[in-house]
Structures are given as structure tokens and as C-alpha cells.
Amino acid sequence: MKLIFRIICAFFSWLPLRAALAFGRGLGWIYGSLIRYHRRDAISALTFAFPEKSTSEILGIVRRMYANLGMNLAETLRLGKVTDEFLRQSIEIEGEELARVALQKNKGAIVLTAHFGNWDLLATIVPRLGYPLTVISKNIKNEGVNEFWMGLRRRFGVKFVPAHNSYRTCLTALRKRELVGFILDQNMINTEGIFVDFFGKPACTTPGLAYMSAQSGAPVLPVFMIRRENGRHLVKVLPPLDPPPDREPETIRSFTRDCTKVIENMIRLYPDQWIWLHRRWKTKPGPEDAEPQTSTDGGC
């Protein structure tokens, strides 16, 4: 499997960028229109989140979402060809001064992001821009593919920690005044998450980011990569959020809600760039919401 993956990467690296992206859009169409992987879930979630949109608008967003996922894959398989020249030509950064301001507090910073745009490419380019980055990441089930995939990303200077039992490692990175990447848009089980509003519906969300920010004093820096036309991307850095003043349950819940709202606002602006096929509301509230846990789960 590892050898097959290497061959696929070599093929996409050999293709010109436009051809690779076209190939990726085709894969996205197959994934969404022929295999129809979680297509019904995506349509249902979008219909709930945007009741004002027509059926044709919803289907258009779904079509573009699958196309974006295919292009994400194509770009990710071409990571071996990412150069400084590619970064200059293909990626524009808006708000980088906000990152510098956040890091001036000498507490490091927690990067708040989501499965939005090409999140893998975002993680890859951050060290190239001069910002040491530790990412909480889940392993790919196939060991050979996981080894190759993680090795490819580490070559760009990205450091990885497992989704479970990574809290202390992340705090150490923050004490070194580095960045810690945290994806906050994944569904959690009742015993590991708290319920906060997401598009008007309770979504079980990890409180790990809020705990980490409160304990370390590190600000939370929202960063998203937005796909543009012709293989270009915009990295948008938003104003940092000050850390919670304490670790009381309601403080943690309120801060997690604020962070989730940042993600929702970005999705509302670019709905086709988020993974609507993810079952974000799968976990339902019980008789009593789970108390905040210190889980750092936020893997990409």
C-alpha cells in the first residue's frame, strides 16, 4: 500500500498544477456523484444550516464541496513539489501582522482552524513562513500510508502529536513560544465533549482548546485557508482571542462557544469550503450535558 501511495504521489507531482487540479475535481465528482459518499448527510446538514437557500443552491454547494475535496487531495499529493516560489505565487496572506502581535505576548499561540479550504496545505506552509508548528493529528489507519504521509509533512518542519494524551506536549510547545494547531469542528462523544451552539443546534465539541488556552495563557489565533481560482489560496488570519480568565466549567463552555462561532462565521462566508459530509451533530445531548474534560482531541 505504501508503494502504491508513492506511485500516486509521483503521478500527481508529474502533472502540471492545472491538470492535477482538473484530475482532482474529477475525483471529487466521482466521490460525490457516483459513490455518493455521505452525500445525503451533506445535503441534510446544509438544508438545516441554510434554510433560506433553494434546493439548487444547496446542490451547487455540495457539488463544489466535493470538487474542493478532490482538489485538496491533488494538491496534498503534490506536497513534494511545494517550493518557496510556489508559496510566493500561489498563496496570499492577509493579517499576518495579527500573528506577530499574538506571539509578542511570549506565550505562544493556539491556531484555531477547521476542515476548511485546504487545511493540510495550511499546516504544511506555516513552518515555511517561519512559525514553528505542532499539530494535533489522528493517524491514518493503514500503517504504511500513515508512515509515508506523516514523513512527507515532517519534511516541511511540521511536528505532530497524537490526538489523545498530547496535552502536556502542546503546553511544552506553547512555553517555547511556538504555535499549536487545533481543529475544532469535529464531533465528540458525550464523555469527551461539551455542547455548544453551531448553526443553531447543539454540537458536541472538545473543550481541550479552551483548557489549553486558559492554563498556558496563550491567545487563540483563528487562521483559515480559502481556495481561490486557478490554484491560488488566501490565508486569512483573524484577530486573536484572549485566553479564558479561569477554568471554571461555564467559562470553558463560553470560550468554546466563541471559538465555534468564529468557525461558523467563516463557513457562512464560504459554505462550499467546509466538509458538510462530516456528521457534526451526530452526538445528541443527554439528560445532562457532559462536564468539560481536558481532552485535547482536535486532530486533522
C-alpha positions in Angstrom: 0.0 0.0 0.0 2.9 2.4 0.8 4.4 1.7 -2.6 1.1 2.4 -4.3 0.8 5.7 -2.4 4.3 6.7 -3.5 3.4 6.0 -7.1 0.2 8.0 -6.9 2.2 10.9 -5.4 4.7 10.7 -8.1 2.0 10.8 -10.7 0.3 13.9 -9.3 3.7 15.6 -8.9 4.5 14.9 -12.6 1.2 16.5 -13.7 1.1 20.3 -14.3 -0.8 22.0 -11.5 -3.9 22.8 -13.6 -4.1 19.3 -14.9 -3.7 17.9 -11.3 -6.5 20.2 -10.1 -8.7 19.1 -13.0 -8.0 15.5 -12.2 -8.8 16.2 -8.6 -12.2 17.8 -9.5 -13.0 14.7 -11.4 -12.2 12.5 -8.4 -14.4 14.8 -6.3 -17.2 14.3 -8.8 -16.8 10.5 -8.6 -16.7 10.7 -4.8 -19.8 12.8 -4.6 -22.0 11.9 -7.6 -21.2 8.3 -8.3 -20.0 6.8 -5.0 -22.2 9.5 -3.3 -20.2 9.2 -0.1 -22.2 10.8 2.7 -23.9 13.0 0.1 -27.3 12.7 1.8 -25.7 13.8 5.1 -24.1 16.8 3.4 -27.4 17.9 1.8 -29.3 17.4 5.0 -26.8 19.4 7.1 -26.7 22.3 4.5 -30.5 22.4 4.3 -30.7 22.7 8.1 -27.9 25.3 8.3 -29.2 27.5 5.4 -33.0 27.2 5.4 -33.2 30.3 3.2 -31.3 28.6 0.3 -33.1 26.8 -2.5 -32.6 23.2 -3.4 -30.5 24.1 -6.5 -28.3 26.4 -4.3 -27.8 23.6 -1.8 -26.9 21.1 -4.5 -24.5 23.6 -6.1 -22.7 24.0 -2.7 -22.5 20.2 -2.4 -21.0 19.8 -5.9 -18.4 22.5 -5.2 -17.6 20.9 -1.8 -16.7 17.6 -3.4 -14.7 19.3 -6.1 -12.8 21.2 -3.5 -12.1 17.9 -1.6 -10.8 16.4 -4.8 -8.5 19.4 -5.4 -7.3 19.3 -1.8 -6.2 15.7 -2.4 -4.5 16.6 -5.7 -2.6 19.4 -4.0 -1.7 17.3 -1.0 -0.3 14.5 -3.1 1.9 17.2 -4.8 3.4 18.4 -1.5 6.8 17.1 -2.7 6.7 19.9 -5.3 5.9 22.7 -2.8 8.7 25.3 -3.1 9.2 28.9 -1.8 8.4 30.1 -5.3 5.1 28.2 -5.2 4.3 29.9 -1.9 5.0 33.3 -3.3 3.0 32.8 -6.5 0.0 30.8 -5.2 -0.6 31.9 -1.6 -1.6 35.3 -0.3 -1.6 36.0 3.4 -4.0 38.5 4.9 -3.5 39.6 8.5 -0.1 38.2 9.2 0.7 41.1 11.5 -2.0 39.7 13.8 0.0 36.6 14.3 3.1 38.6 15.2 1.1 40.6 17.7 -0.2 37.4 19.3 3.3 35.9 19.6 4.7 39.1 21.2 3.0 38.0 24.4 5.6 35.3 24.7 3.0 32.6 25.4 3.0 31.0 22.0 -0.4 30.9 20.3 -3.1 28.2 19.6 -4.1 28.3 16.0 -7.9 27.8 15.7 -8.9 26.3 12.4 -11.3 23.8 10.8 -11.6 21.3 8.0 -11.9 24.3 5.7 -10.3 25.1 2.4 -7.1 23.0 2.1 -6.3 22.6 5.8 -3.4 20.2 5.1 -1.7 22.7 2.8 -2.2 25.3 5.5 -0.4 23.2 8.1 2.4 22.5 5.7 3.2 26.0 4.7 3.2 27.5 8.3 6.8 26.4 9.2 8.0 27.6 5.7 6.8 31.0 6.8 9.0 30.9 9.8 6.5 29.8 12.5 7.3 26.6 14.4 4.1 24.5 14.4 2.9 21.5 16.4 -0.3 19.9 15.1 -2.6 17.6 16.9 -3.3 14.8 14.4 -5.0 11.5 14.1 -3.2 8.6 12.5 -4.3 7.1 9.2 -5.4 3.5 9.8 -3.1 2.0 7.2 0.3 2.0 9.0 2.3 2.1 5.8 0.4 5.1 4.3 0.4 6.8 7.7 4.2 6.5 7.9 4.7 7.9 4.4 2.2 10.6 4.9 3.5 11.9 8.2 7.0 11.7 6.9 6.2 13.8 3.9 4.7 16.5 6.1 7.5 16.4 8.7 9.9 17.3 5.9 8.3 20.7 5.9 9.0 21.1 9.6 5.6 20.2 10.9 5.7 18.5 14.3 2.9 16.0 15.1 1.4 14.8 18.4 -1.4 12.2 18.7 -4.9 13.2 19.2 -5.0 11.5 22.6 -2.7 12.2 25.6 -1.0 15.2 23.9 -1.9 17.9 26.4 1.5 18.2 28.1 3.3 18.1 24.8 1.2 21.0 23.5 1.8 23.0 26.7 5.6 22.5 26.2 5.4 23.8 22.7 3.5 26.9 23.8 6.1 27.5 26.6 8.7 27.5 23.8 6.6 30.4 22.2 5.6 28.2 19.3 2.2 27.6 17.5 -0.1 24.7 18.3 -2.6 23.9 15.6 -6.1 22.9 16.8 -9.0 21.8 14.6 -12.3 22.4 16.5 -15.0 21.3 14.1 -15.2 17.6 14.9 -18.0 15.8 16.6 -17.1 14.3 20.0 -18.7 11.7 22.2 -20.6 12.7 25.2 -17.9 11.8 27.7 -15.2 13.8 25.9 -17.1 16.9 24.8 -19.4 19.7 25.8 -22.4 21.0 23.8 -22.2 24.5 22.3 -24.3 26.1 19.6 -23.3 25.5 16.0 -25.7 26.8 13.3 -28.4 27.0 16.0 -28.1 23.4 17.1 -26.1 21.8 20.0 -22.8 20.3 18.7 -20.6 18.2 21.0 -17.2 19.9 20.9 -13.9 19.3 22.7 -13.1 21.8 25.5 -9.4 21.0 25.1 -8.6 24.2 23.3 -10.2 26.3 25.9 -8.5 24.5 28.8 -5.1 24.7 27.0 -5.5 28.5 26.4 -6.6 29.1 30.0 -3.8 27.1 31.5 -1.0 28.4 29.3 -2.2 31.9 28.9 -1.7 31.6 25.1 -4.1 33.6 22.9 -6.1 31.8 20.3 -5.4 32.8 16.7 -8.1 31.9 14.1 -6.5 31.1 10.7 -8.2 29.7 7.7 -7.1 28.8 4.1 -9.6 29.9 1.5 -9.4 28.4 -2.0 -9.4 30.8 -4.9 -9.4 30.3 -8.6 -6.5 28.8 -10.7 -4.8 27.0 -7.8 -4.4 30.1 -5.6 -5.2 30.4 -1.9 -5.8 33.1 0.6 -4.6 32.5 4.2 -6.8 34.7 6.4 -5.6 35.5 9.9 -8.3 36.9 12.2 -7.9 38.9 15.4 -6.7 36.7 18.3 -9.0 35.8 21.2 -7.6 36.5 24.7 -7.4 33.3 26.8 -10.1 32.5 29.3 -9.6 34.1 32.7 -10.2 30.8 34.5 -11.0 27.1 34.0 -14.5 27.1 35.5 -17.0 24.9 33.6 -19.1 27.8 32.3 -16.0 29.9 31.4 -14.7 26.9 29.3 -18.1 26.4 27.7 -18.5 30.1 26.8 -15.0 30.3 25.3 -15.6 27.1 23.3 -18.8 28.6 22.1 -17.0 31.7 21.0 -14.4 29.7 19.1 -17.0 27.6 17.4 -18.8 30.8 16.4 -15.7 32.0 14.6 -15.7 28.8 12.6 -19.4 29.2 11.8 -19.0 32.7 10.6 -16.2 31.7 8.2 -18.3 28.8 6.9 -21.3 31.2 6.3 -19.0 33.3 4.1 -17.6 30.3 2.1 -20.1 27.4 2.6 -18.6 25.2 -0.1 -15.2 25.1 1.6 -16.3 23.2 4.7 -16.8 19.4 4.9 -20.6 19.1 5.2 -20.4 15.4 4.9 -18.9 15.2 8.4 -21.7 14.3 10.9 -21.1 17.3 13.1 -24.3 16.9 15.1 -24.1 13.1 15.5 -23.8 13.1 19.3 -27.0 14.1 20.9 -27.3 15.9 24.3 -28.2 13.6 27.1 -30.4 14.5 30.2 -27.3 16.4 31.4 -24.6 17.8 29.2 -21.1 16.3 29.9 -18.9 18.3 32.1 -15.8 19.7 30.4 -13.0 17.3 30.1 -9.3 18.0 29.4 -9.2 16.1 26.1 -7.1 17.8 23.5 -8.7 16.0 20.6 -8.6 18.3 17.6 -6.8 16.2 15.1 -6.9 16.9 11.4 
